[in-house]
Amino acid sequence: MVRGYRGELDLNNAQQTLCRKHAGAARWAFNYGLRRKQEAYKAGQKTPTAIDLHREINALKPSEP
């Protein structure tokens, strides 16, 4: 037998803002990786691995805290 449960988060405004920021960052990272893989495919190059993409994204981050 398979059971399913539903839950609901009761977030305040600050928590909602943080969740939206997290979702936006995840969406940006996914789209960046997809774009890089498509560019490599069209150019006939080897497609970058997940580790390569992580390194590229980390290199884009500002170095100062």
PDBQT receptor file of N, H, CA, C and O in Angstrom, charges set to zero:
ATOM      1  N   MET A   1       0.842  -1.164   0.000  1.00  0.00    +0.000 N 
ATOM      2  CA  MET A   1       0.000   0.000   0.000  1.00  0.00    +0.000 C 
ATOM      3  C   MET A   1       0.901   1.246   0.000  1.00  0.00    +0.000 C 
ATOM      4  O   MET A   1       1.913   1.296   0.699  1.00  0.00    +0.000 OA
ATOM      5  N   VAL A   2       0.518   2.228  -0.784  1.00  0.00    +0.000 N 
ATOM      6  H   VAL A   2      -0.304   2.187  -1.352  1.00  0.00    +0.000 HD
ATOM      7  CA  VAL A   2       1.275   3.472  -0.881  1.00  0.00    +0.000 C 
ATOM      8  C   VAL A   2       0.468   4.586  -0.235  1.00  0.00    +0.000 C 
ATOM      9  O   VAL A   2      -0.721   4.745  -0.513  1.00  0.00    +0.000 OA
ATOM     10  N   ARG A   3       1.112   5.345   0.618  1.00  0.00    +0.000 N 
ATOM     11  H   ARG A   3       2.077   5.215   0.844  1.00  0.00    +0.000 HD
ATOM     12  CA  ARG A   3       0.428   6.460   1.272  1.00  0.00    +0.000 C 
ATOM     13  C   ARG A   3       1.108   7.768   0.878  1.00  0.00    +0.000 C 
ATOM     14  O   ARG A   3       2.313   7.810   0.627  1.00  0.00    +0.000 OA
ATOM     15  N   GLY A   4       0.342   8.789   0.831  1.00  0.00    +0.000 N 
ATOM     16  H   GLY A   4      -0.636   8.754   1.035  1.00  0.00    +0.000 HD
ATOM     17  CA  GLY A   4       0.875  10.111   0.550  1.00  0.00    +0.000 C 
ATOM     18  C   GLY A   4       0.445  11.085   1.633  1.00  0.00    +0.000 C 
ATOM     19  O   GLY A   4      -0.658  10.985   2.172  1.00  0.00    +0.000 OA
ATOM     20  N   TYR A   5       1.306  12.005   1.940  1.00  0.00    +0.000 N 
ATOM     21  H   TYR A   5       2.201  12.086   1.502  1.00  0.00    +0.000 HD
ATOM     22  CA  TYR A   5       1.014  13.007   2.958  1.00  0.00    +0.000 C 
ATOM     23  C   TYR A   5       1.225  14.393   2.372  1.00  0.00    +0.000 C 
ATOM     24  O   TYR A   5       2.096  14.598   1.526  1.00  0.00    +0.000 OA
ATOM     25  N   ARG A   6       0.439  15.314   2.820  1.00  0.00    +0.000 N 
ATOM     26  H   ARG A   6      -0.269  15.147   3.507  1.00  0.00    +0.000 HD
ATOM     27  CA  ARG A   6       0.577  16.698   2.396  1.00  0.00    +0.000 C 
ATOM     28  C   ARG A   6       0.972  17.529   3.587  1.00  0.00    +0.000 C 
ATOM     29  O   ARG A   6       0.498  17.325   4.705  1.00  0.00    +0.000 OA
ATOM     30  N   GLY A   7       1.846  18.465   3.324  1.00  0.00    +0.000 N 
ATOM     31  H   GLY A   7       2.231  18.631   2.416  1.00  0.00    +0.000 HD
ATOM     32  CA  GLY A   7       2.241  19.393   4.367  1.00  0.00    +0.000 C 
ATOM     33  C   GLY A   7       2.255  20.799   3.807  1.00  0.00    +0.000 C 
ATOM     34  O   GLY A   7       2.348  20.992   2.594  1.00  0.00    +0.000 OA
ATOM     35  N   GLU A   8       2.165  21.762   4.672  1.00  0.00    +0.000 N 
ATOM     36  H   GLU A   8       2.090  21.605   5.657  1.00  0.00    +0.000 HD
ATOM     37  CA  GLU A   8       2.170  23.155   4.232  1.00  0.00    +0.000 C 
ATOM     38  C   GLU A   8       3.109  23.936   5.132  1.00  0.00    +0.000 C 
ATOM     39  O   GLU A   8       3.100  23.782   6.353  1.00  0.00    +0.000 OA
ATOM     40  N   LEU A   9       3.918  24.775   4.508  1.00  0.00    +0.000 N 
ATOM     41  H   LEU A   9       3.925  24.900   3.516  1.00  0.00    +0.000 HD
ATOM     42  CA  LEU A   9       4.816  25.632   5.261  1.00  0.00    +0.000 C 
ATOM     43  C   LEU A   9       4.098  26.941   5.588  1.00  0.00    +0.000 C 
ATOM     44  O   LEU A   9       3.443  27.536   4.732  1.00  0.00    +0.000 OA
ATOM     45  N   ASP A  10       4.230  27.365   6.803  1.00  0.00    +0.000 N 
ATOM     46  H   ASP A  10       4.762  26.882   7.498  1.00  0.00    +0.000 HD
ATOM     47  CA  ASP A  10       3.654  28.642   7.219  1.00  0.00    +0.000 C 
ATOM     48  C   ASP A  10       4.817  29.608   7.433  1.00  0.00    +0.000 C 
ATOM     49  O   ASP A  10       5.309  29.764   8.551  1.00  0.00    +0.000 OA
ATOM     50  N   LEU A  11       5.250  30.254   6.354  1.00  0.00    +0.000 N 
ATOM     51  H   LEU A  11       4.851  30.127   5.446  1.00  0.00    +0.000 HD
ATOM     52  CA  LEU A  11       6.431  31.102   6.384  1.00  0.00    +0.000 C 
ATOM     53  C   LEU A  11       6.062  32.559   6.643  1.00  0.00    +0.000 C 
ATOM     54  O   LEU A  11       5.027  33.046   6.186  1.00  0.00    +0.000 OA
ATOM     55  N   ASN A  12       6.924  33.238   7.381  1.00  0.00    +0.000 N 
ATOM     56  H   ASN A  12       7.764  32.842   7.752  1.00  0.00    +0.000 HD
ATOM     57  CA  ASN A  12       6.722  34.677   7.543  1.00  0.00    +0.000 C 
ATOM     58  C   ASN A  12       7.342  35.395   6.337  1.00  0.00    +0.000 C 
ATOM     59  O   ASN A  12       7.892  34.737   5.454  1.00  0.00    +0.000 OA
ATOM     60  N   ASN A  13       7.263  36.697   6.286  1.00  0.00    +0.000 N 
ATOM     61  H   ASN A  13       6.816  37.231   7.003  1.00  0.00    +0.000 HD
ATOM     62  CA  ASN A  13       7.727  37.441   5.115  1.00  0.00    +0.000 C 
ATOM     63  C   ASN A  13       9.223  37.264   4.863  1.00  0.00    +0.000 C 
ATOM     64  O   ASN A  13       9.646  37.122   3.715  1.00  0.00    +0.000 OA
ATOM     65  N   ALA A  14      10.017  37.272   5.917  1.00  0.00    +0.000 N 
ATOM     66  H   ALA A  14       9.674  37.387   6.849  1.00  0.00    +0.000 HD
ATOM     67  CA  ALA A  14      11.462  37.106   5.745  1.00  0.00    +0.000 C 
ATOM     68  C   ALA A  14      11.790  35.721   5.201  1.00  0.00    +0.000 C 
ATOM     69  O   ALA A  14      12.659  35.587   4.339  1.00  0.00    +0.000 OA
ATOM     70  N   GLN A  15      11.117  34.705   5.684  1.00  0.00    +0.000 N 
ATOM     71  H   GLN A  15      10.411  34.814   6.385  1.00  0.00    +0.000 HD
ATOM     72  CA  GLN A  15      11.349  33.348   5.211  1.00  0.00    +0.000 C 
ATOM     73  C   GLN A  15      10.892  33.181   3.757  1.00  0.00    +0.000 C 
ATOM     74  O   GLN A  15      11.544  32.487   2.977  1.00  0.00    +0.000 OA
ATOM     75  N   GLN A  16       9.784  33.809   3.399  1.00  0.00    +0.000 N 
ATOM     76  H   GLN A  16       9.254  34.373   4.032  1.00  0.00    +0.000 HD
ATOM     77  CA  GLN A  16       9.316  33.756   2.008  1.00  0.00    +0.000 C 
ATOM     78  C   GLN A  16      10.340  34.393   1.078  1.00  0.00    +0.000 C 
ATOM     79  O   GLN A  16      10.619  33.871  -0.001  1.00  0.00    +0.000 OA
ATOM     80  N   THR A  17      10.895  35.521   1.501  1.00  0.00    +0.000 N 
ATOM     81  H   THR A  17      10.668  35.945   2.377  1.00  0.00    +0.000 HD
ATOM     82  CA  THR A  17      11.902  36.202   0.698  1.00  0.00    +0.000 C 
ATOM     83  C   THR A  17      13.119  35.320   0.498  1.00  0.00    +0.000 C 
ATOM     84  O   THR A  17      13.632  35.219  -0.616  1.00  0.00    +0.000 OA
ATOM     85  N   LEU A  18      13.591  34.676   1.564  1.00  0.00    +0.000 N 
ATOM     86  H   LEU A  18      13.174  34.757   2.470  1.00  0.00    +0.000 HD
ATOM     87  CA  LEU A  18      14.753  33.794   1.460  1.00  0.00    +0.000 C 
ATOM     88  C   LEU A  18      14.476  32.597   0.561  1.00  0.00    +0.000 C 
ATOM     89  O   LEU A  18      15.344  32.197  -0.214  1.00  0.00    +0.000 OA
ATOM     90  N   CYS A  19      13.278  32.019   0.650  1.00  0.00    +0.000 N 
ATOM     91  H   CYS A  19      12.573  32.344   1.279  1.00  0.00    +0.000 HD
ATOM     92  CA  CYS A  19      12.922  30.896  -0.221  1.00  0.00    +0.000 C 
ATOM     93  C   CYS A  19      12.891  31.318  -1.685  1.00  0.00    +0.000 C 
ATOM     94  O   CYS A  19      13.336  30.573  -2.558  1.00  0.00    +0.000 OA
ATOM     95  N   ARG A  20      12.370  32.502  -1.952  1.00  0.00    +0.000 N 
ATOM     96  H   ARG A  20      12.008  33.107  -1.243  1.00  0.00    +0.000 HD
ATOM     97  CA  ARG A  20      12.340  32.997  -3.337  1.00  0.00    +0.000 C 
ATOM     98  C   ARG A  20      13.739  33.279  -3.860  1.00  0.00    +0.000 C 
ATOM     99  O   ARG A  20      14.027  33.015  -5.027  1.00  0.00    +0.000 OA
ATOM    100  N   LYS A  21      14.611  33.814  -3.012  1.00  0.00    +0.000 N 
ATOM    101  H   LYS A  21      14.377  34.029  -2.064  1.00  0.00    +0.000 HD
ATOM    102  CA  LYS A  21      15.996  34.058  -3.421  1.00  0.00    +0.000 C 
ATOM    103  C   LYS A  21      16.700  32.741  -3.732  1.00  0.00    +0.000 C 
ATOM    104  O   LYS A  21      17.435  32.642  -4.715  1.00  0.00    +0.000 OA
ATOM    105  N   HIS A  22      16.477  31.740  -2.902  1.00  0.00    +0.000 N 
ATOM    106  H   HIS A  22      15.880  31.821  -2.103  1.00  0.00    +0.000 HD
ATOM    107  CA  HIS A  22      17.091  30.431  -3.118  1.00  0.00    +0.000 C 
ATOM    108  C   HIS A  22      16.603  29.821  -4.431  1.00  0.00    +0.000 C 
ATOM    109  O   HIS A  22      17.400  29.289  -5.203  1.00  0.00    +0.000 OA
ATOM    110  N   ALA A  23      15.309  29.896  -4.682  1.00  0.00    +0.000 N 
ATOM    111  H   ALA A  23      14.662  30.328  -4.055  1.00  0.00    +0.000 HD
ATOM    112  CA  ALA A  23      14.749  29.353  -5.921  1.00  0.00    +0.000 C 
ATOM    113  C   ALA A  23      15.300  30.096  -7.131  1.00  0.00    +0.000 C 
ATOM    114  O   ALA A  23      15.578  29.482  -8.161  1.00  0.00    +0.000 OA
ATOM    115  N   GLY A  24      15.461  31.410  -7.017  1.00  0.00    +0.000 N 
ATOM    116  H   GLY A  24      15.235  31.910  -6.181  1.00  0.00    +0.000 HD
ATOM    117  CA  GLY A  24      16.018  32.189  -8.126  1.00  0.00    +0.000 C 
ATOM    118  C   GLY A  24      17.467  31.830  -8.398  1.00  0.00    +0.000 C 
ATOM    119  O   GLY A  24      17.878  31.750  -9.555  1.00  0.00    +0.000 OA
ATOM    120  N   ALA A  25      18.245  31.613  -7.347  1.00  0.00    +0.000 N 
ATOM    121  H   ALA A  25      17.911  31.677  -6.407  1.00  0.00    +0.000 HD
ATOM    122  CA  ALA A  25      19.652  31.233  -7.525  1.00  0.00    +0.000 C 
ATOM    123  C   ALA A  25      19.761  29.843  -8.155  1.00  0.00    +0.000 C 
ATOM    124  O   ALA A  25      20.612  29.614  -9.016  1.00  0.00    +0.000 OA
ATOM    125  N   ALA A  26      18.903  28.920  -7.728  1.00  0.00    +0.000 N 
ATOM    126  H   ALA A  26      18.213  29.106  -7.029  1.00  0.00    +0.000 HD
ATOM    127  CA  ALA A  26      18.920  27.577  -8.297  1.00  0.00    +0.000 C 
ATOM    128  C   ALA A  26      18.523  27.613  -9.776  1.00  0.00    +0.000 C 
ATOM    129  O   ALA A  26      19.113  26.913 -10.599  1.00  0.00    +0.000 OA
ATOM    130  N   ARG A  27      17.531  28.421 -10.102  1.00  0.00    +0.000 N 
ATOM    131  H   ARG A  27      17.051  28.990  -9.433  1.00  0.00    +0.000 HD
ATOM    132  CA  ARG A  27      17.101  28.550 -11.496  1.00  0.00    +0.000 C 
ATOM    133  C   ARG A  27      18.210  29.142 -12.356  1.00  0.00    +0.000 C 
ATOM    134  O   ARG A  27      18.430  28.700 -13.483  1.00  0.00    +0.000 OA
ATOM    135  N   TRP A  28      18.918  30.157 -11.818  1.00  0.00    +0.000 N 
ATOM    136  H   TRP A  28      18.739  30.516 -10.902  1.00  0.00    +0.000 HD
ATOM    137  CA  TRP A  28      20.020  30.772 -12.559  1.00  0.00    +0.000 C 
ATOM    138  C   TRP A  28      21.127  29.749 -12.808  1.00  0.00    +0.000 C 
ATOM    139  O   TRP A  28      21.652  29.668 -13.918  1.00  0.00    +0.000 OA
ATOM    140  N   ALA A  29      21.486  28.966 -11.789  1.00  0.00    +0.000 N 
ATOM    141  H   ALA A  29      21.059  29.032 -10.887  1.00  0.00    +0.000 HD
ATOM    142  CA  ALA A  29      22.554  27.978 -11.926  1.00  0.00    +0.000 C 
ATOM    143  C   ALA A  29      22.172  26.907 -12.950  1.00  0.00    +0.000 C 
ATOM    144  O   ALA A  29      23.011  26.505 -13.757  1.00  0.00    +0.000 OA
ATOM    145  N   PHE A  30      20.936  26.446 -12.931  1.00  0.00    +0.000 N 
ATOM    146  H   PHE A  30      20.255  26.772 -12.275  1.00  0.00    +0.000 HD
ATOM    147  CA  PHE A  30      20.484  25.449 -13.894  1.00  0.00    +0.000 C 
ATOM    148  C   PHE A  30      20.560  25.998 -15.315  1.00  0.00    +0.000 C 
ATOM    149  O   PHE A  30      21.078  25.338 -16.216  1.00  0.00    +0.000 OA
ATOM    150  N   ASN A  31      20.041  27.211 -15.508  1.00  0.00    +0.000 N 
ATOM    151  H   ASN A  31      19.621  27.747 -14.776  1.00  0.00    +0.000 HD
ATOM    152  CA  ASN A  31      20.057  27.813 -16.841  1.00  0.00    +0.000 C 
ATOM    153  C   ASN A  31      21.480  28.072 -17.325  1.00  0.00    +0.000 C 
ATOM    154  O   ASN A  31      21.763  27.922 -18.513  1.00  0.00    +0.000 OA
ATOM    155  N   TYR A  32      22.389  28.462 -16.412  1.00  0.00    +0.000 N 
ATOM    156  H   TYR A  32      22.159  28.584 -15.447  1.00  0.00    +0.000 HD
ATOM    157  CA  TYR A  32      23.781  28.677 -16.783  1.00  0.00    +0.000 C 
ATOM    158  C   TYR A  32      24.400  27.367 -17.280  1.00  0.00    +0.000 C 
ATOM    159  O   TYR A  32      25.051  27.344 -18.324  1.00  0.00    +0.000 OA
ATOM    160  N   GLY A  33      24.198  26.287 -16.537  1.00  0.00    +0.000 N 
ATOM    161  H   GLY A  33      23.669  26.306 -15.689  1.00  0.00    +0.000 HD
ATOM    162  CA  GLY A  33      24.750  24.996 -16.935  1.00  0.00    +0.000 C 
ATOM    163  C   GLY A  33      24.166  24.511 -18.252  1.00  0.00    +0.000 C 
ATOM    164  O   GLY A  33      24.887  23.984 -19.098  1.00  0.00    +0.000 OA
ATOM    165  N   LEU A  34      22.875  24.687 -18.425  1.00  0.00    +0.000 N 
ATOM    166  H   LEU A  34      22.289  25.116 -17.738  1.00  0.00    +0.000 HD
ATOM    167  CA  LEU A  34      22.230  24.275 -19.670  1.00  0.00    +0.000 C 
ATOM    168  C   LEU A  34      22.783  25.056 -20.855  1.00  0.00    +0.000 C 
ATOM    169  O   LEU A  34      23.065  24.483 -21.908  1.00  0.00    +0.000 OA
ATOM    170  N   ARG A  35      22.939  26.377 -20.678  1.00  0.00    +0.000 N 
ATOM    171  H   ARG A  35      22.710  26.842 -19.824  1.00  0.00    +0.000 HD
ATOM    172  CA  ARG A  35      23.476  27.213 -21.755  1.00  0.00    +0.000 C 
ATOM    173  C   ARG A  35      24.896  26.797 -22.115  1.00  0.00    +0.000 C 
ATOM    174  O   ARG A  35      25.236  26.722 -23.296  1.00  0.00    +0.000 OA
ATOM    175  N   ARG A  36      25.740  26.523 -21.100  1.00  0.00    +0.000 N 
ATOM    176  H   ARG A  36      25.464  26.584 -20.141  1.00  0.00    +0.000 HD
ATOM    177  CA  ARG A  36      27.125  26.123 -21.360  1.00  0.00    +0.000 C 
ATOM    178  C   ARG A  36      27.187  24.788 -22.098  1.00  0.00    +0.000 C 
ATOM    179  O   ARG A  36      28.006  24.619 -23.002  1.00  0.00    +0.000 OA
ATOM    180  N   LYS A  37      26.330  23.839 -21.721  1.00  0.00    +0.000 N 
ATOM    181  H   LYS A  37      25.665  23.976 -20.987  1.00  0.00    +0.000 HD
ATOM    182  CA  LYS A  37      26.318  22.542 -22.386  1.00  0.00    +0.000 C 
ATOM    183  C   LYS A  37      25.841  22.677 -23.833  1.00  0.00    +0.000 C 
ATOM    184  O   LYS A  37      26.377  22.022 -24.727  1.00  0.00    +0.000 OA
ATOM    185  N   GLN A  38      24.836  23.525 -24.065  1.00  0.00    +0.000 N 
ATOM    186  H   GLN A  38      24.401  24.057 -23.339  1.00  0.00    +0.000 HD
ATOM    187  CA  GLN A  38      24.347  23.727 -25.426  1.00  0.00    +0.000 C 
ATOM    188  C   GLN A  38      25.408  24.398 -26.295  1.00  0.00    +0.000 C 
ATOM    189  O   GLN A  38      25.581  24.033 -27.458  1.00  0.00    +0.000 OA
ATOM    190  N   GLU A  39      26.119  25.377 -25.734  1.00  0.00    +0.000 N 
ATOM    191  H   GLU A  39      25.979  25.674 -24.789  1.00  0.00    +0.000 HD
ATOM    192  CA  GLU A  39      27.182  26.043 -26.491  1.00  0.00    +0.000 C 
ATOM    193  C   GLU A  39      28.285  25.068 -26.861  1.00  0.00    +0.000 C 
ATOM    194  O   GLU A  39      28.783  25.097 -27.986  1.00  0.00    +0.000 OA
ATOM    195  N   ALA A  40      28.675  24.205 -25.930  1.00  0.00    +0.000 N 
ATOM    196  H   ALA A  40      28.271  24.182 -25.016  1.00  0.00    +0.000 HD
ATOM    197  CA  ALA A  40      29.729  23.222 -26.198  1.00  0.00    +0.000 C 
ATOM    198  C   ALA A  40      29.264  22.222 -27.259  1.00  0.00    +0.000 C 
ATOM    199  O   ALA A  40      30.042  21.835 -28.132  1.00  0.00    +0.000 OA
ATOM    200  N   TYR A  41      28.011  21.809 -27.185  1.00  0.00    +0.000 N 
ATOM    201  H   TYR A  41      27.380  22.124 -26.477  1.00  0.00    +0.000 HD
ATOM    202  CA  TYR A  41      27.474  20.857 -28.156  1.00  0.00    +0.000 C 
ATOM    203  C   TYR A  41      27.465  21.466 -29.559  1.00  0.00    +0.000 C 
ATOM    204  O   TYR A  41      27.860  20.813 -30.525  1.00  0.00    +0.000 OA
ATOM    205  N   LYS A  42      27.016  22.714 -29.666  1.00  0.00    +0.000 N 
ATOM    206  H   LYS A  42      26.695  23.244 -28.881  1.00  0.00    +0.000 HD
ATOM    207  CA  LYS A  42      26.955  23.367 -30.977  1.00  0.00    +0.000 C 
ATOM    208  C   LYS A  42      28.347  23.593 -31.555  1.00  0.00    +0.000 C 
ATOM    209  O   LYS A  42      28.529  23.540 -32.772  1.00  0.00    +0.000 OA
ATOM    210  N   ALA A  43      29.331  23.844 -30.690  1.00  0.00    +0.000 N 
ATOM    211  H   ALA A  43      29.183  23.887 -29.702  1.00  0.00    +0.000 HD
ATOM    212  CA  ALA A  43      30.701  24.078 -31.150  1.00  0.00    +0.000 C 
ATOM    213  C   ALA A  43      31.449  22.772 -31.409  1.00  0.00    +0.000 C 
ATOM    214  O   ALA A  43      32.585  22.800 -31.881  1.00  0.00    +0.000 OA
ATOM    215  N   GLY A  44      30.836  21.638 -31.111  1.00  0.00    +0.000 N 
ATOM    216  H   GLY A  44      29.912  21.615 -30.728  1.00  0.00    +0.000 HD
ATOM    217  CA  GLY A  44      31.474  20.352 -31.329  1.00  0.00    +0.000 C 
ATOM    218  C   GLY A  44      32.521  20.020 -30.279  1.00  0.00    +0.000 C 
ATOM    219  O   GLY A  44      33.385  19.174 -30.511  1.00  0.00    +0.000 OA
ATOM    220  N   GLN A  45      32.454  20.665 -29.151  1.00  0.00    +0.000 N 
ATOM    221  H   GLN A  45      31.753  21.352 -28.963  1.00  0.00    +0.000 HD
ATOM    222  CA  GLN A  45      33.417  20.424 -28.077  1.00  0.00    +0.000 C 
ATOM    223  C   GLN A  45      32.863  19.400 -27.096  1.00  0.00    +0.000 C 
ATOM    224  O   GLN A  45      31.695  19.017 -27.161  1.00  0.00    +0.000 OA
ATOM    225  N   LYS A  46      33.729  18.968 -26.191  1.00  0.00    +0.000 N 
ATOM    226  H   LYS A  46      34.678  19.280 -26.139  1.00  0.00    +0.000 HD
ATOM    227  CA  LYS A  46      33.314  18.063 -25.127  1.00  0.00    +0.000 C 
ATOM    228  C   LYS A  46      32.428  18.841 -24.158  1.00  0.00    +0.000 C 
ATOM    229  O   LYS A  46      32.766  19.959 -23.769  1.00  0.00    +0.000 OA
ATOM    230  N   THR A  47      31.299  18.255 -23.768  1.00  0.00    +0.000 N 
ATOM    231  H   THR A  47      31.024  17.347 -24.084  1.00  0.00    +0.000 HD
ATOM    232  CA  THR A  47      30.400  18.968 -22.861  1.00  0.00    +0.000 C 
ATOM    233  C   THR A  47      30.990  18.988 -21.453  1.00  0.00    +0.000 C 
ATOM    234  O   THR A  47      31.565  17.992 -21.013  1.00  0.00    +0.000 OA
ATOM    235  N   PRO A  48      30.856  20.102 -20.746  1.00  0.00    +0.000 N 
ATOM    236  CA  PRO A  48      31.426  20.189 -19.404  1.00  0.00    +0.000 C 
ATOM    237  C   PRO A  48      30.671  19.301 -18.416  1.00  0.00    +0.000 C 
ATOM    238  O   PRO A  48      29.456  19.132 -18.511  1.00  0.00    +0.000 OA
ATOM    239  N   THR A  49      31.414  18.743 -17.475  1.00  0.00    +0.000 N 
ATOM    240  H   THR A  49      32.401  18.881 -17.398  1.00  0.00    +0.000 HD
ATOM    241  CA  THR A  49      30.811  17.903 -16.442  1.00  0.00    +0.000 C 
ATOM    242  C   THR A  49      30.224  18.792 -15.350  1.00  0.00    +0.000 C 
ATOM    243  O   THR A  49      30.401  20.010 -15.360  1.00  0.00    +0.000 OA
ATOM    244  N   ALA A  50      29.533  18.173 -14.423  1.00  0.00    +0.000 N 
ATOM    245  H   ALA A  50      29.389  17.183 -14.415  1.00  0.00    +0.000 HD
ATOM    246  CA  ALA A  50      28.950  18.919 -13.306  1.00  0.00    +0.000 C 
ATOM    247  C   ALA A  50      30.047  19.580 -12.479  1.00  0.00    +0.000 C 
ATOM    248  O   ALA A  50      29.880  20.706 -12.011  1.00  0.00    +0.000 OA
ATOM    249  N   ILE A  51      31.150  18.894 -12.299  1.00  0.00    +0.000 N 
ATOM    250  H   ILE A  51      31.286  17.979 -12.679  1.00  0.00    +0.000 HD
ATOM    251  CA  ILE A  51      32.260  19.460 -11.518  1.00  0.00    +0.000 C 
ATOM    252  C   ILE A  51      32.848  20.671 -12.234  1.00  0.00    +0.000 C 
ATOM    253  O   ILE A  51      33.166  21.677 -11.599  1.00  0.00    +0.000 OA
ATOM    254  N   ASP A  52      32.990  20.576 -13.549  1.00  0.00    +0.000 N 
ATOM    255  H   ASP A  52      32.732  19.759 -14.064  1.00  0.00    +0.000 HD
ATOM    256  CA  ASP A  52      33.484  21.724 -14.316  1.00  0.00    +0.000 C 
ATOM    257  C   ASP A  52      32.559  22.924 -14.160  1.00  0.00    +0.000 C 
ATOM    258  O   ASP A  52      33.015  24.055 -13.991  1.00  0.00    +0.000 OA
ATOM    259  N   LEU A  53      31.262  22.668 -14.218  1.00  0.00    +0.000 N 
ATOM    260  H   LEU A  53      30.891  21.750 -14.355  1.00  0.00    +0.000 HD
ATOM    261  CA  LEU A  53      30.293  23.756 -14.096  1.00  0.00    +0.000 C 
ATOM    262  C   LEU A  53      30.321  24.363 -12.694  1.00  0.00    +0.000 C 
ATOM    263  O   LEU A  53      30.203  25.579 -12.544  1.00  0.00    +0.000 OA
ATOM    264  N   HIS A  54      30.476  23.528 -11.670  1.00  0.00    +0.000 N 
ATOM    265  H   HIS A  54      30.572  22.540 -11.792  1.00  0.00    +0.000 HD
ATOM    266  CA  HIS A  54      30.583  24.043 -10.305  1.00  0.00    +0.000 C 
ATOM    267  C   HIS A  54      31.792  24.956 -10.165  1.00  0.00    +0.000 C 
ATOM    268  O   HIS A  54      31.718  26.012  -9.536  1.00  0.00    +0.000 OA
ATOM    269  N   ARG A  55      32.897  24.542 -10.751  1.00  0.00    +0.000 N 
ATOM    270  H   ARG A  55      32.958  23.684 -11.262  1.00  0.00    +0.000 HD
ATOM    271  CA  ARG A  55      34.117  25.362 -10.678  1.00  0.00    +0.000 C 
ATOM    272  C   ARG A  55      33.934  26.691 -11.404  1.00  0.00    +0.000 C 
ATOM    273  O   ARG A  55      34.390  27.728 -10.924  1.00  0.00    +0.000 OA
ATOM    274  N   GLU A  56      33.273  26.664 -12.549  1.00  0.00    +0.000 N 
ATOM    275  H   GLU A  56      32.902  25.821 -12.938  1.00  0.00    +0.000 HD
ATOM    276  CA  GLU A  56      33.030  27.905 -13.288  1.00  0.00    +0.000 C 
ATOM    277  C   GLU A  56      32.136  28.859 -12.484  1.00  0.00    +0.000 C 
ATOM    278  O   GLU A  56      32.407  30.058 -12.405  1.00  0.00    +0.000 OA
ATOM    279  N   ILE A  57      31.089  28.322 -11.901  1.00  0.00    +0.000 N 
ATOM    280  H   ILE A  57      30.869  27.349 -11.965  1.00  0.00    +0.000 HD
ATOM    281  CA  ILE A  57      30.173  29.165 -11.127  1.00  0.00    +0.000 C 
ATOM    282  C   ILE A  57      30.879  29.733  -9.903  1.00  0.00    +0.000 C 
ATOM    283  O   ILE A  57      30.681  30.898  -9.560  1.00  0.00    +0.000 OA
ATOM    284  N   ASN A  58      31.705  28.918  -9.240  1.00  0.00    +0.000 N 
ATOM    285  H   ASN A  58      31.866  27.971  -9.519  1.00  0.00    +0.000 HD
ATOM    286  CA  ASN A  58      32.454  29.420  -8.094  1.00  0.00    +0.000 C 
ATOM    287  C   ASN A  58      33.443  30.490  -8.487  1.00  0.00    +0.000 C 
ATOM    288  O   ASN A  58      33.702  31.408  -7.708  1.00  0.00    +0.000 OA
ATOM    289  N   ALA A  59      34.009  30.393  -9.692  1.00  0.00    +0.000 N 
ATOM    290  H   ALA A  59      33.798  29.648 -10.325  1.00  0.00    +0.000 HD
ATOM    291  CA  ALA A  59      34.931  31.413 -10.162  1.00  0.00    +0.000 C 
ATOM    292  C   ALA A  59      34.209  32.730 -10.453  1.00  0.00    +0.000 C 
ATOM    293  O   ALA A  59      34.829  33.793 -10.409  1.00  0.00    +0.000 OA
ATOM    294  N   LEU A  60      32.914  32.675 -10.747  1.00  0.00    +0.000 N 
ATOM    295  H   LEU A  60      32.411  31.811 -10.783  1.00  0.00    +0.000 HD
ATOM    296  CA  LEU A  60      32.129  33.882 -11.019  1.00  0.00    +0.000 C 
ATOM    297  C   LEU A  60      31.779  34.658  -9.744  1.00  0.00    +0.000 C 
ATOM    298  O   LEU A  60      31.478  35.851  -9.793  1.00  0.00    +0.000 OA
ATOM    299  N   LYS A  61      31.825  33.955  -8.596  1.00  0.00    +0.000 N 
ATOM    300  H   LYS A  61      32.070  32.986  -8.557  1.00  0.00    +0.000 HD
ATOM    301  CA  LYS A  61      31.463  34.600  -7.344  1.00  0.00    +0.000 C 
ATOM    302  C   LYS A  61      32.523  35.645  -6.972  1.00  0.00    +0.000 C 
ATOM    303  O   LYS A  61      33.700  35.465  -7.286  1.00  0.00    +0.000 OA
ATOM    304  N   PRO A  62      32.125  36.718  -6.318  1.00  0.00    +0.000 N 
ATOM    305  CA  PRO A  62      33.102  37.711  -5.882  1.00  0.00    +0.000 C 
ATOM    306  C   PRO A  62      34.038  37.098  -4.827  1.00  0.00    +0.000 C 
ATOM    307  O   PRO A  62      33.615  36.272  -4.017  1.00  0.00    +0.000 OA
ATOM    308  N   SER A  63      35.297  37.508  -4.848  1.00  0.00    +0.000 N 
ATOM    309  H   SER A  63      35.640  38.178  -5.506  1.00  0.00    +0.000 HD
ATOM    310  CA  SER A  63      36.279  36.920  -3.942  1.00  0.00    +0.000 C 
ATOM    311  C   SER A  63      36.227  37.514  -2.545  1.00  0.00    +0.000 C 
ATOM    312  O   SER A  63      36.696  36.887  -1.596  1.00  0.00    +0.000 OA
ATOM    313  N   GLU A  64      35.670  38.705  -2.398  1.00  0.00    +0.000 N 
ATOM    314  H   GLU A  64      35.289  39.214  -3.169  1.00  0.00    +0.000 HD
ATOM    315  CA  GLU A  64      35.597  39.332  -1.081  1.00  0.00    +0.000 C 
ATOM    316  C   GLU A  64      34.301  38.944  -0.386  1.00  0.00    +0.000 C 
ATOM    317  O   GLU A  64      33.264  38.817  -1.036  1.00  0.00    +0.000 OA
ATOM    318  N   PRO A  65      34.350  38.752   0.946  1.00  0.00    +0.000 N 
ATOM    319  CA  PRO A  65      33.129  38.375   1.672  1.00  0.00    +0.000 C 
ATOM    320  C   PRO A  65      32.103  39.490   1.715  1.00  0.00    +0.000 C 
ATOM    321  O   PRO A  65      31.029  39.319   2.290  1.00  0.00    +0.000 OA
TER     322      PRO A  65
